[in-house]
Amino acid sequence: MSQDLEELFGEGSGAPQPRLRRVVILLVVGMITALLGLACSSVPGGALILLAWVAIEKEMDRVESGFLPADARRPIARLRTITLVSVVLVVLLFFVQLFLMCGGYYDLLWRAALTMLGGTLGS
């Protein structure tokens, strides 16, 4: 605790580092969940992508406030761009899912899957 307090006031031994690993994990898990969620719902993946967006914006604020060194701006800006592209992709996935739902494709998909599963279990 005292080491964190010392680093807060610039007296610690280490320089603060951007927390990018959490953002990358949220992005990867969010995109996988959103893509797999096309079978039923992409909302959980979209929520993870939004959490990544909030986290990367906080990191950018840390750079702009001077807490993080200026050389951390480039990787954070790159990851911020990737996060914004991911948000756009998830919004597009939501529209694809809306089209599939309104078109009745989910009824056909799940009916075929249940029929195939019932045929496999019934044999």
Protein Blocks (a to p, Z undefined) as FASTA:
>chain_A
ZZmmmmmnopafbdcdddfklmmmmmmmmmmmmmmmmmmocklmmmmmmmmmmmmmmmmm
mmmnomacfklmmmmmmmmmmmmmmmmmmmmmmmmmmmmmmnommmmmmmmmmmmmmmmm
mZZ
